[in-house]
C-alpha cells in the first residue's frame, strides 16, 4: 500500500471491522449479546496494555464487566460456527494463488538475566 494516505488505510480498517462485527451478530440469539461481543472485540483491539474485564467495560461505557463476561460465560453460541466464520474471513482476505501463510507461536522475551525452567535452546534463539 505504498503511497496511500494513513486516513484511507484507517478507513479501510474501520469498514472491515464493522463488517466483522456485523458477521458476528449471526452467532448470537439476542442482539444485545451481539453488541456486547462487538464491544468485547473493541476492547481486545484497544490501546490498554492490560485487558481486564473492568477496563474493557469502562472502554465500552458499561457500568461493569457483566455484559462482556456474559458473552464468554453465560450466552449460548457455537464455537464451530465462529471457527467457520473466521476461516471464511481468512480465506477471503488472504487467499491468493501462490500465497503462503505462516503462523508462528510467539511468547514473551524474558526481562531479567535468569528465567525459571528456561531451556538453553530458547535463550540462543532469542539471542539472550
N, C-alpha and C positions, 0 to 999 in steps of 0.2 A: 504494500500500500504506500509506495513512495509518492510523495507529493500530495498526499491527501491531508486536508486540514484536520486538526485534532477534533474540532467540533463535529465534523462529518463522521469521524470514527466513533465518537461518543454517541452520536445519534443512532448510528447503526447498532451499537451495543444495546442502547435503550430499546430500540424496536425489537431486537432479538429477545431481550429479557422479557419484555411484555408478552411476546408470543409464547415463550416457555411457560410463563405464569398462566396464560390462558389455557395452554395444553394441560397443565397440572390440575386445573379445575375439574376435568373429567374424572379424576381419580377419587373425588370426594362426593359423598351423597348430599351434603349441605353446603351452600355457597359460603357460609361464614367460615367453615373449616378450610375451604379452598383459599379464602382470603388470608387466614392465619398461616397456611402453608406458604403463600406468596410472601408474607411478612417475615416468615422464618428464613426463606431464601434470601431476602434482602438483608437480614441480619447476618447471615453467614458471609455474604459478599461485602458487608460494611467495613469501615475502617478500624473498628475496635480490635485491638490485639487479642483481648480475652473475650470469648463469646459465651458469657454466662447467660442463663435464662433471663435474669433481671435486666442485664444490659441489652439483650435483644428486644425484650418487651419495651424498655424505655425508648429505644430507637424506633420501634413500631408505633409508639404512642399508646401502648396498652398500660393499664394500671398495675399489672403484674404479669408473671410469665405463664399464667394458666392457659391462655388461648393457644400459645405456641407449644406448650407441653402437651396439650390435648392432641395436636397433630401427630406427635410421636407416640403417645401412650394410650390415649383413650378413643381416638377416632378409628373408624374402620376403613381401610384402604388396602389395595392389593399390591404387595411388593413386586410381584411378577409383572403387573401392568406398568408400574413405574420403571422397572428394568427395561421393558419393551419400549416404552416411550423414550428413555434415554438412549437406547440402542438405535432407534429410528432417527433420533435427532443427530447422533454422532455420524451415522451413515450418510444422512442428508448433507450435513455440514462438512464432513471430512472426506467423503468418498470421491476419489479421483483415480483414473487409470494410472497405475504406476506409483500411487501414493503408499507410504509406509507409515504406520502409526506405532510408535514405540512408547510403552508405558513403563516407567521405572519407579521403583519404590524409593521414596525419599524419607529422610529422617533428620533429626536434629543433630547438628555437629556439637561435639562436647564443648563445654565452656571453660573447663579448667585443665589442669595438667594430667589428671587421672580420672578414670571412669570405672565404676564397679562392673566387673564381669565383661569388660570390653575385649573382644578378640583382637589380637595384634593385626590381623589382616584388615580390619576396619580402619585402624589408625593409618596404615600405609595407604589405603585407598583414598582417604580424605587428607593425606599429607599432614597429619597431626601427630 
